Amino acid sequence: MTIPEAKCKNVEEFLQGACSPCPIGSILGSNFECEYCHSDQYFDENFDSFFKSSCKYCPLGTVGGQGNECVPCSGGFIYENTKCR
């Protein structure tokens, strides 16, 4: 990590010489680029310190919605192998 990257917040990536916020539902990965949570996870935001925000698994029978929530499958779909089908 270079010095400028260290100045980015824990939900910002370092692109083209500047810190840019990660989109909602994504975290800063180990390569200092934003990564989205998997379909069976939700975004748990924590601004206390670097790398504290994380993706956490949704309760069984739900999938990750947009951002920091888990939602049941929509009508007509069933939960199977971490996804609604």
WOHU-V694877 format. One record per run of one state. SS is the DSSP state (hx for helix, st for strand, lp for the rest). FROM is the first residue (numbers start at 1). TO is the last residue. If there is no record, write none. Layout:
ss=<SS & SS>
from=<FROM & FROM>
to=<TO & TO>
This chain:
ss=<lp & hx & lp & st & lp & st & lp & st & lp & st & lp & st & lp & st & lp & st & lp & st & lp & st & lp & st & lp>
from=<1 & 3 & 7 & 12 & 16 & 18 & 22 & 26 & 29 & 34 & 37 & 41 & 45 & 54 & 58 & 62 & 65 & 70 & 73 & 79 & 81 & 83 & 85>
to=<2 & 6 & 11 & 15 & 17 & 21 & 25 & 28 & 33 & 36 & 40 & 44 & 53 & 57 & 61 & 64 & 69 & 72 & 78 & 80 & 82 & 84 & 85>
